[in-house]
Amino acid sequence: MNEHIDEAQKNILDEADLNRVSEFFRLMGDNTRLNILIALNHQEFCVSDLVKILNMSQSTISHQLKLLRTAKLVKTRREGRAIYYSLDDEHIENIVAMAIEHANEK
C-alpha cells in the first residue's frame, strides 16, 4: 500500500508547476475564452471574424485574445494589416477536442 502512496507523491506538482496548471484551467474556464478556443480549434481567424462568429464586441474579443496569447494558448500570424489567431499547438487542440468529447458523453 505504501508503494501506491509513494507513487502518488512522485506525481504531485511543486508549487510553481501547480500554479501554471491552475492558471491554464482558470483561463479555459471562462465561457468567452473557451468559445474562442473552440472556434480556433477548426481554423485560424482574425478578430473581426471572431466578432461575427461569437456575436460579441471587438474590444471583448481583443481583450480575451490578449489573455490567451499571454498564456500561450493562442498564437498570431500577420498577413498585411490583418492578424490571424490560431491555437498555439497540438496540445491545446487536443485538450479542447477532448473536453468537448467528454462533455458530450452520455
C-alpha distances in whole Angstrom, upper triangle without the diagonal:
4,5,5,7,9,10,11,13,15,16,17,21,23,26,29,27,26,29,31,28,29,33,33,31,34,37,36,36,39,41,44,42,40,43,45,42,42,46,45,42,45,48,49,51,54,54,57,55,52,54,56,52,51,54,53,55,55,54,51,50,51,49,46,47,47,43,42,44,43,39,40,39,43,45,49,52,55,58,61,61,58,55,52,49,46,42,41,39,37,34,36,37,34,32,36,36,32,33,36,34,31,34,36,33,34
4,5,5,6,8,10,10,12,14,15,19,21,24,26,25,24,27,29,27,28,32,32,31,33,36,35,35,39,41,44,42,40,43,44,41,42,46,45,42,45,48,49,51,53,53,56,55,52,54,56,53,51,54,53,55,55,54,51,50,50,48,45,46,46,42,41,42,41,38,38,38,42,44,48,51,54,57,60,60,57,54,51,48,45,41,40,38,37,33,35,37,34,32,36,36,33,33,36,35,32,35,37,35,36
4,5,5,6,8,10,11,13,15,18,20,23,26,24,23,27,28,26,27,31,30,30,33,35,34,34,38,40,43,40,39,42,43,40,40,44,43,40,43,45,47,49,51,51,55,53,50,52,54,51,49,53,52,54,54,53,50,48,49,47,44,44,44,41,39,41,40,36,37,36,40,42,46,49,52,55,58,58,55,52,49,46,43,39,38,36,34,31,33,35,32,30,34,34,31,31,35,34,31,34,36,34,35
4,5,5,6,9,10,11,13,16,19,22,24,22,21,25,26,23,25,28,28,27,30,32,31,31,35,37,40,37,35,39,40,37,37,41,40,37,40,43,44,46,48,49,52,50,47,49,51,48,46,50,49,51,51,50,47,45,46,44,41,42,42,39,37,38,38,34,34,34,37,40,44,46,50,53,56,56,53,49,47,43,40,37,36,33,32,28,30,32,29,27,31,31,28,28,31,30,27,30,32,30,31
4,5,5,6,9,10,11,15,17,19,22,20,19,23,24,22,23,27,27,26,28,31,30,30,34,36,39,37,35,38,39,36,37,41,40,38,41,43,44,46,48,48,51,50,47,49,51,48,46,49,48,50,50,49,46,45,45,43,40,41,41,37,36,38,36,33,34,33,37,39,43,46,50,53,56,55,53,49,47,43,41,37,35,34,32,29,31,33,30,28,31,32,29,29,32,31,28,31,33,31,33
4,5,5,6,9,10,14,15,19,21,19,19,22,24,22,23,27,27,26,29,31,31,31,35,38,40,37,36,39,40,37,38,41,40,38,41,43,44,46,48,48,51,50,47,50,51,48,47,50,49,51,50,49,46,45,45,43,40,41,41,37,36,37,36,32,33,33,37,39,43,45,49,52,55,55,52,49,46,43,40,36,35,33,32,28,30,33,30,28,32,33,29,30,33,33,30,32,35,33,35
4,5,5,7,9,13,15,18,20,18,18,21,22,20,22,25,25,24,27,29,29,29,33,35,38,35,33,37,37,34,35,38,37,35,38,40,41,43,45,46,49,47,44,47,49,46,44,48,47,48,48,47,44,43,43,41,38,38,38,35,34,35,34,30,31,30,34,36,40,43,46,49,52,52,50,46,44,40,37,34,32,30,29,25,27,29,27,25,29,29,26,27,30,29,27,30,32,30,32
4,5,5,7,10,13,16,18,16,15,19,20,18,19,22,22,21,24,27,26,26,30,32,35,32,31,34,35,32,33,36,35,33,36,38,39,41,43,43,46,45,42,44,46,43,42,45,44,45,45,44,41,40,41,39,36,36,36,33,31,33,32,28,29,28,32,34,38,41,45,48,51,50,48,44,42,38,36,32,30,29,27,24,26,28,25,23,26,27,24,24,28,27,25,27,30,28,30
4,5,5,9,11,14,16,15,14,17,19,17,18,22,22,22,24,27,27,27,30,33,35,33,32,35,36,33,34,38,36,34,38,40,40,42,44,44,47,46,43,45,47,44,43,46,44,46,46,44,41,40,41,38,36,36,36,32,31,33,31,28,29,29,32,35,38,41,45,48,51,51,48,44,42,39,36,33,31,29,29,25,27,29,27,25,28,29,26,26,30,30,27,29,32,31,33
4,6,8,10,14,15,13,14,17,18,17,19,22,22,22,24,27,26,27,31,34,35,33,31,35,35,32,33,37,35,33,36,38,39,41,43,43,46,45,42,45,47,44,42,46,44,46,45,44,41,40,40,38,35,35,35,32,30,31,30,26,27,27,31,33,37,39,43,46,49,49,46,43,41,37,35,31,29,27,27,23,25,28,25,24,27,29,26,26,30,29,27,30,33,31,34
4,6,9,13,14,11,11,15,15,14,16,19,18,18,21,23,23,24,27,30,32,29,28,31,31,28,30,33,32,30,33,35,35,37,39,39,43,41,38,41,43,40,39,42,41,42,42,40,38,36,37,35,32,32,32,29,27,28,27,24,24,24,28,30,34,36,40,43,46,46,43,40,37,34,31,28,26,24,23,20,22,24,22,20,24,25,22,22,26,26,24,26,29,28,30
4,7,9,12,10,9,12,14,12,13,17,17,17,19,22,22,22,26,29,31,28,27,30,31,28,30,33,32,30,34,35,35,37,39,39,42,41,38,40,42,40,38,41,39,41,40,39,36,35,35,33,31,31,30,27,26,27,26,22,23,24,27,30,33,37,40,43,46,45,43,39,37,34,31,28,26,25,25,21,22,25,23,21,24,26,23,23,26,27,24,26,29,28,31
4,6,8,6,5,9,10,9,11,14,14,15,17,19,20,21,24,27,29,26,25,29,29,26,28,31,30,28,32,33,33,35,36,36,39,39,36,38,40,38,36,39,37,38,38,36,34,33,33,30,28,28,27,24,23,24,22,19,20,21,25,27,30,34,37,40,43,42,40,36,34,31,29,25,23,23,23,19,20,23,22,19,23,25,23,22,26,27,24,26,30,29,32
4,6,6,6,9,10,11,12,14,16,17,18,20,21,22,25,29,30,27,27,31,30,28,30,33,31,30,34,35,35,36,37,37,40,40,37,39,41,39,37,40,38,39,38,36,34,33,33,30,28,28,27,24,24,25,22,19,21,22,25,27,31,34,37,41,43,43,40,37,35,32,30,27,25,24,25,21,22,26,25,22,25,28,26,25,29,30,28,29,33,32,35
4,6,5,6,9,10,10,12,14,15,16,18,20,21,23,27,28,25,25,29,29,27,29,32,31,30,34,35,34,35,36,35,39,38,35,37,40,38,36,38,36,37,36,34,32,31,31,28,26,27,25,22,22,23,20,18,20,21,25,27,30,33,36,40,42,41,39,35,34,31,30,27,24,25,26,22,22,26,25,23,25,28,26,25,29,30,28,29,33,33,35
4,5,5,6,9,10,11,13,15,15,17,19,20,22,26,27,23,24,28,27,25,28,30,28,28,32,32,31,33,33,32,36,36,33,35,38,36,34,37,34,35,34,32,30,29,28,26,24,24,22,19,19,20,17,15,17,18,22,23,27,30,33,36,39,38,36,32,31,28,27,24,21,22,23,20,20,24,24,21,24,27,25,24,28,30,28,29,33,33,36
4,5,5,6,8,10,11,13,14,16,17,18,21,24,25,22,22,26,25,23,25,28,26,25,29,30,29,31,32,31,35,34,32,34,36,34,32,35,33,34,33,31,29,28,28,25,23,23,22,19,18,19,17,14,15,16,20,22,25,29,32,35,38,37,35,31,30,26,25,22,19,19,20,17,17,21,20,18,21,23,22,21,25,26,25,26,30,30,33
4,5,5,6,9,10,11,12,14,15,16,19,23,24,21,21,25,25,22,25,28,26,25,29,30,30,31,32,32,35,35,31,33,36,34,32,34,32,33,33,31,28,28,28,25,23,23,23,19,19,20,18,15,17,17,21,23,27,30,33,37,39,38,36,32,31,27,26,22,21,21,21,18,18,21,20,18,20,23,21,20,24,25,23,24,28,28,31
4,6,5,6,9,10,10,12,14,15,17,21,22,19,20,23,23,21,24,27,25,25,29,29,29,30,30,29,33,33,29,31,34,32,30,32,30,31,30,28,26,25,25,22,20,21,20,16,16,18,15,12,15,16,19,22,25,29,31,35,37,36,34,30,29,26,24,21,20,21,22,18,18,22,21,18,20,23,22,21,24,26,24,25,28,29,32
4,5,5,6,9,10,11,12,14,16,20,20,17,18,21,21,18,21,24,22,22,26,26,25,27,27,27,30,30,27,29,32,30,28,31,28,29,28,26,24,23,23,20,18,18,17,14,13,15,13,9,11,12,16,18,22,25,28,32,34,33,31,27,26,22,21,18,16,17,18,15,15,18,18,16,18,21,20,19,22,24,23,24,27,28,31
4,5,5,6,9,10,11,12,15,18,19,16,16,20,20,17,19,22,21,20,24,25,25,26,27,27,30,30,26,28,31,29,27,30,28,29,28,27,24,23,23,21,19,19,19,15,14,16,14,11,12,12,16,19,22,26,29,32,35,34,32,28,26,22,21,17,16,16,17,13,13,16,16,13,15,18,17,16,19,21,19,20,24,24,27
4,5,5,6,9,10,10,13,17,18,16,15,19,19,18,20,23,22,21,25,26,26,27,28,27,30,30,26,28,30,28,26,29,27,28,28,26,23,23,23,20,18,19,18,15,14,17,15,12,14,14,18,21,24,28,30,34,36,35,32,29,27,24,22,19,18,19,20,16,15,18,18,15,16,19,18,16,19,21,20,20,24,24,27
4,5,5,6,9,10,12,15,16,13,14,18,17,16,18,21,20,20,24,25,24,24,25,24,27,27,24,25,28,26,24,26,24,25,24,23,20,19,19,17,14,15,15,11,11,13,12,9,12,11,15,18,21,25,27,31,33,32,29,25,24,21,20,17,16,17,19,16,14,18,18,15,16,19,19,17,20,22,21,21,25,26,29
4,5,5,6,9,11,14,15,11,12,15,15,13,15,18,17,17,20,21,21,22,23,22,25,25,21,23,26,24,22,25,23,24,24,22,20,18,19,17,14,14,14,11,9,12,11,8,10,9,12,15,19,22,25,28,31,30,27,24,22,18,17,14,13,14,15,12,10,14,14,11,12,16,15,14,17,19,18,18,22,23,26
4,5,5,6,9,12,14,11,10,14,15,13,15,18,17,17,21,22,22,23,24,23,26,25,22,24,26,23,21,24,23,24,24,23,20,19,20,18,15,16,16,13,12,15,14,11,13,11,15,18,21,25,28,31,34,32,29,26,24,20,19,16,16,16,17,14,12,14,14,11,11,15,14,12,15,17,16,16,19,20,23
4,5,5,7,11,12,10,11,14,15,14,16,19,18,19,22,23,23,23,24,22,25,25,21,23,25,23,20,23,21,22,22,21,18,17,18,16,13,15,15,11,11,14,14,11,14,12,15,19,22,25,28,31,33,32,29,25,24,20,20,17,17,19,20,17,14,17,18,14,14,18,17,14,17,20,18,18,21,23,25
4,5,6,9,10,7,8,12,11,11,13,16,15,16,19,20,19,19,20,19,22,21,18,19,22,20,18,20,18,19,19,18,15,14,15,13,9,11,11,8,7,11,11,8,11,9,12,15,18,22,24,27,30,28,25,22,20,17,16,14,14,16,17,15,12,15,16,13,12,16,17,14,16,19,19,18,21,23,26
4,6,8,9,6,6,9,10,8,10,13,13,13,17,18,18,19,20,19,22,21,17,19,21,18,16,19,18,20,20,19,16,15,16,15,11,12,14,11,9,12,13,11,12,9,12,16,18,22,25,27,30,29,25,22,20,16,15,13,14,15,16,13,10,12,13,10,9,13,13,10,12,15,15,14,17,19,22
4,6,9,8,7,10,12,11,12,15,16,16,19,21,21,21,22,21,23,22,19,20,22,19,17,19,18,20,21,20,16,16,18,16,12,14,16,13,12,16,16,14,16,13,15,19,22,25,28,30,33,31,28,25,23,20,19,16,18,19,19,17,14,16,16,13,11,15,15,11,13,16,15,13,17,19,21
4,6,5,6,9,10,11,12,14,15,16,19,20,20,19,20,18,20,20,16,17,19,17,14,16,14,16,17,16,13,13,15,13,10,12,14,11,11,15,15,14,16,13,15,19,21,24,26,29,31,29,26,23,21,18,18,16,18,20,21,19,15,17,18,15,13,16,17,14,14,18,17,15,18,21,23
4,6,5,6,9,10,10,12,14,15,17,19,19,18,19,17,19,18,14,15,16,14,11,13,12,15,16,16,12,12,15,14,11,13,15,13,13,16,18,16,18,15,16,19,21,24,26,28,31,29,25,23,21,18,18,16,19,21,21,20,16,17,18,15,13,15,16,13,13,17,16,14,16,20,22
4,5,5,6,9,10,11,12,14,16,17,17,15,16,13,15,15,11,11,13,12,8,11,9,11,12,12,9,8,11,10,7,10,13,11,11,14,16,15,17,14,14,17,18,21,23,25,27,25,22,19,18,15,16,15,17,20,21,20,16,17,19,17,14,16,18,15,15,19,19,17,19,22,25
4,5,5,6,9,10,11,12,15,16,15,14,15,13,16,15,11,13,15,13,11,13,12,13,14,13,10,8,11,10,6,8,10,9,7,11,13,12,13,10,11,14,16,19,21,23,26,24,21,18,16,13,13,12,14,16,18,17,13,14,16,14,11,15,16,14,14,18,18,17,19,22,25
4,5,5,6,9,10,10,13,15,15,15,16,15,17,16,12,14,16,13,11,14,14,16,16,17,13,12,14,14,10,11,14,12,10,13,15,13,14,11,12,15,17,20,23,25,28,26,23,20,17,14,13,12,14,16,16,15,11,12,13,11,8,11,13,10,10,14,15,13,15,18,21
4,5,5,6,9,10,12,13,13,13,14,13,15,13,10,11,12,10,8,11,11,14,15,16,12,10,13,14,10,11,15,14,12,15,17,16,16,13,13,16,17,20,22,24,26,25,21,19,16,13,13,12,15,17,17,17,13,13,15,13,10,12,14,12,11,15,16,14,16,19,22
4,5,5,6,9,11,11,10,10,11,10,12,11,7,10,12,9,8,11,11,13,13,14,11,8,11,12,8,8,12,12,9,12,15,14,14,11,10,13,14,16,18,20,23,21,18,15,13,10,10,10,13,15,16,16,12,12,15,14,11,13,16,14,13,17,18,17,19,22,25
4,5,5,6,9,10,10,11,13,13,15,13,10,13,15,12,11,15,15,17,16,17,14,11,13,14,10,9,13,12,9,11,14,13,12,8,8,11,13,16,19,21,24,23,19,16,13,10,8,7,10,12,12,12,8,8,11,10,7,10,13,11,11,15,16,15,17,20,23
4,5,5,7,10,11,12,14,14,16,14,11,14,14,11,11,15,15,18,18,19,16,14,16,17,13,13,16,16,13,15,18,16,15,12,11,14,16,18,21,22,25,25,21,18,15,12,10,9,13,14,13,13,10,9,11,10,7,8,11,10,9,12,14,13,14,17,21
4,5,6,7,8,8,11,12,13,10,8,11,11,8,9,12,13,16,16,18,15,12,15,16,13,12,16,16,13,15,18,18,16,13,12,14,15,16,19,20,22,22,18,16,13,10,9,10,13,15,15,16,12,11,14,14,10,11,15,14,12,15,18,16,17,20,23
4,5,5,5,7,10,11,13,11,9,13,13,11,12,15,16,17,16,18,16,13,14,16,13,11,14,15,12,13,16,15,14,10,9,10,11,13,16,17,20,20,16,13,10,7,5,6,10,11,12,13,10,9,12,13,10,11,15,14,14,16,19,18,19,22,25
4,6,8,10,14,15,17,14,12,16,16,13,14,18,19,21,20,21,19,16,18,19,16,14,17,17,13,15,18,16,15,11,10,12,14,15,19,20,23,23,19,17,13,10,8,7,10,10,10,11,8,6,9,10,7,8,11,12,11,13,16,16,17,19,23
4,7,10,13,15,16,13,12,16,16,13,14,18,19,21,21,23,21,17,19,21,18,16,20,20,17,17,21,20,18,14,13,14,15,16,19,19,22,23,19,17,13,11,9,9,13,13,12,14,12,9,11,13,11,10,14,15,13,15,18,18,18,21,24
4,7,10,13,14,11,11,15,15,12,15,18,19,20,19,21,20,16,17,20,18,15,18,19,16,16,20,19,17,14,12,12,12,12,15,15,19,19,15,14,10,9,7,8,12,12,13,15,13,11,14,16,13,13,17,18,16,18,21,21,21,24,28
4,7,10,12,9,10,13,14,12,14,17,18,19,17,19,18,14,15,17,16,13,15,17,14,14,17,18,15,13,10,10,9,9,11,12,15,15,12,10,6,5,5,8,11,12,14,16,14,12,16,17,15,16,19,20,19,21,24,24,24,27,30
4,7,8,6,6,10,11,10,12,14,15,15,13,16,15,12,12,15,14,11,14,16,14,14,18,18,16,14,11,11,10,10,11,12,14,14,10,8,5,5,7,10,13,15,17,19,16,15,19,19,17,18,21,21,20,23,25,25,25,28,32
4,6,5,6,9,10,11,12,14,14,13,11,13,14,10,10,13,13,10,13,16,14,13,17,18,17,15,12,11,9,9,10,10,12,11,7,6,4,6,9,12,15,17,20,21,18,18,22,22,19,21,24,24,23,26,28,27,28,32,35
4,5,5,6,9,10,10,11,10,10,7,9,10,7,7,10,11,9,11,14,13,13,16,18,17,16,13,13,11,12,12,13,14,12,9,8,7,8,11,14,16,19,21,23,19,19,23,23,20,22,25,24,23,26,28,27,28,32,34
4,5,5,6,9,10,10,10,9,7,10,11,9,10,13,13,12,15,17,17,17,20,21,21,19,16,16,14,15,14,14,15,12,10,10,10,11,14,17,19,22,24,26,22,22,25,25,22,24,27,26,25,28,30,28,29,33,35
4,5,5,6,9,10,11,11,10,13,13,10,12,15,14,13,16,18,17,17,21,22,21,18,15,16,14,15,15,15,16,14,11,11,10,10,12,15,18,21,22,24,20,19,23,23,20,21,25,24,22,25,27,26,26,30,33
4,5,5,6,8,8,9,8,11,10,7,9,12,11,10,14,15,14,15,18,19,18,16,13,15,14,15,16,17,18,16,13,12,10,10,11,13,17,19,21,22,18,17,21,20,17,19,22,21,19,23,25,23,24,27,30
4,6,5,5,5,6,6,9,9,7,9,12,12,11,15,16,16,17,20,21,21,19,16,18,16,18,18,19,20,17,14,14,13,13,15,17,20,23,24,25,21,21,24,23,20,22,25,23,22,25,27,25,26,29,32
4,6,5,7,9,9,13,12,10,13,16,15,15,18,20,19,20,23,24,24,21,19,20,19,20,20,20,21,19,16,16,15,15,16,19,22,24,25,26,23,22,25,25,21,22,25,24,22,25,27,25,25,29,31
4,6,8,11,11,14,13,11,14,16,15,14,18,19,18,19,22,23,22,19,17,19,18,19,20,20,22,20,17,16,14,14,15,16,20,22,23,24,20,19,22,21,18,19,22,20,18,21,23,21,22,25,28
4,5,9,10,13,10,9,12,14,12,13,16,17,16,18,21,21,21,18,17,19,19,21,22,22,24,22,19,18,16,15,16,17,20,22,23,23,20,19,22,21,17,19,21,19,17,21,22,20,21,25,27
4,7,9,12,10,10,13,15,14,15,18,19,19,21,23,24,24,22,20,22,21,23,23,24,25,23,20,19,18,17,19,20,23,26,27,27,23,23,25,24,21,22,25,23,21,24,26,23,24,28,29
4,7,8,7,7,10,12,11,13,15,16,17,19,21,22,22,20,19,21,20,22,22,23,24,22,19,18,17,16,18,20,23,25,27,27,23,23,26,24,21,23,26,23,22,25,27,24,25,29,31
4,5,5,6,9,10,11,12,14,16,17,18,20,22,23,21,19,21,20,21,21,22,23,20,17,17,17,17,19,21,23,26,28,28,25,25,28,26,23,26,28,26,25,29,30,27,29,32,34
4,5,5,6,8,10,10,12,14,15,16,18,20,21,19,17,18,17,18,18,19,19,16,14,13,14,14,17,19,21,24,27,27,24,24,27,26,23,26,28,26,26,29,31,29,30,34,36
4,6,5,6,9,10,10,13,14,15,16,19,20,19,17,18,17,19,19,21,21,18,16,15,16,15,18,20,21,25,27,27,24,25,28,26,24,27,29,27,27,30,31,29,31,34,37
4,6,5,6,9,10,11,12,14,16,17,18,17,16,18,17,20,20,22,23,20,18,16,16,15,17,18,20,23,26,25,22,22,25,24,21,24,26,24,23,27,28,26,28,31,33
4,5,5,6,9,10,10,12,14,15,16,15,13,15,14,17,17,19,20,18,15,13,13,11,14,15,17,20,22,22,19,19,22,21,18,21,24,22,21,25,26,24,26,29,32
4,6,5,6,9,10,10,12,14,15,14,12,13,12,15,15,17,18,15,13,11,12,11,14,15,16,20,23,23,19,20,24,22,20,23,26,24,24,27,28,27,29,32,35
4,5,5,7,9,10,11,13,14,14,13,14,14,17,18,21,22,19,17,14,15,13,15,16,17,21,23,23,19,21,24,22,20,24,26,23,24,28,28,27,29,32,35
4,5,5,6,9,10,11,12,11,11,13,14,17,18,21,23,20,18,15,14,12,13,13,15,18,20,20,16,18,20,19,17,20,22,20,20,24,24,23,25,28,31
4,5,5,6,8,10,10,9,8,9,10,13,15,17,19,17,15,11,11,8,10,11,12,15,18,18,15,16,19,18,16,19,21,20,20,24,25,24,26,29,32
4,5,5,6,9,10,10,9,10,10,14,15,18,20,18,15,12,13,10,13,13,13,17,20,19,16,18,21,20,19,22,24,22,23,27,27,27,29,32,35
4,5,5,6,9,9,9,11,13,17,18,22,23,21,19,16,15,13,14,13,13,16,19,18,15,17,20,18,17,21,22,20,22,25,25,24,27,30,33
4,6,5,6,5,6,9,11,15,17,20,22,21,18,15,13,10,10,9,9,13,15,14,11,14,16,15,14,17,19,17,19,22,22,22,24,27,30
4,5,5,6,5,6,8,12,14,18,20,18,16,12,12,9,10,9,8,12,15,15,12,15,18,16,16,19,21,20,21,24,25,25,27,30,33
4,5,8,8,9,11,15,17,20,22,21,19,15,15,13,13,12,11,14,17,16,14,17,20,18,18,22,23,22,24,26,27,27,29,32,35
4,6,8,10,13,16,19,23,25,24,21,18,17,14,13,11,10,12,15,14,11,15,17,15,15,19,20,19,21,24,24,24,27,29,32
4,5,7,10,14,17,20,23,22,20,16,15,11,11,9,6,9,12,11,10,13,15,14,14,18,19,18,20,23,24,24,27,29,32
4,7,11,14,17,20,23,22,19,16,14,10,9,6,5,8,10,9,7,10,12,11,11,14,16,15,17,19,20,21,23,25,29
4,7,10,14,16,19,19,16,12,10,6,5,4,4,8,11,11,9,10,13,13,12,15,17,17,18,21,22,22,24,27,30
4,7,10,13,16,16,14,10,8,6,6,6,5,9,12,13,11,12,16,16,16,18,20,20,21,24,25,26,28,30,34
4,7,10,13,12,10,6,5,5,6,9,8,12,15,17,15,15,19,19,18,21,23,23,24,26,28,28,30,33,36
4,7,10,10,8,6,5,7,8,11,11,14,16,19,17,17,21,22,21,23,26,26,26,28,31,31,32,35,38
4,6,7,6,4,6,9,11,15,15,17,20,23,21,21,25,25,24,26,29,29,29,32,34,34,35,38,41
4,6,5,6,8,11,13,17,17,20,22,25,23,23,26,28,26,27,31,31,31,33,36,35,36,39,42
4,6,8,10,14,17,20,21,23,26,28,27,26,30,31,29,31,34,34,34,36,39,38,39,42,46
4,7,10,13,17,20,21,24,27,29,26,26,30,31,29,31,34,34,33,36,38,38,39,42,45
4,6,10,13,17,18,21,23,26,23,23,27,27,25,27,30,30,29,32,35,34,35,38,41
4,7,10,13,14,17,20,22,20,20,24,24,22,24,27,27,27,30,32,31,32,36,39
4,7,10,12,15,17,19,17,16,20,21,19,21,24,24,24,26,29,28,29,32,36
4,7,9,12,14,16,13,13,17,17,16,18,21,21,20,23,25,25,26,29,33
4,6,9,11,13,10,10,14,14,13,15,18,18,18,20,23,23,24,27,30
4,6,8,9,6,7,10,11,10,12,15,15,16,18,20,20,22,24,28
4,7,8,7,8,11,12,12,14,16,17,18,20,22,23,24,26,30
4,5,6,7,9,10,11,13,15,16,17,19,20,22,23,25,29
4,5,5,6,9,10,10,12,14,15,16,18,20,21,22,26
4,5,5,6,9,10,10,12,14,15,16,18,20,21,25
4,5,5,6,9,10,11,12,14,15,16,18,20,24
4,6,5,6,9,10,11,12,14,16,17,19,22
4,6,5,6,8,10,10,12,14,15,16,20
4,6,5,6,9,10,10,12,14,15,19
4,6,5,6,9,10,11,12,15,18
4,5,5,6,9,10,11,13,16
4,5,5,6,8,10,11,14
4,5,5,6,9,10,14
4,5,5,6,9,12
4,6,5,6,10
4,5,5,9
4,6,8
4,6
4
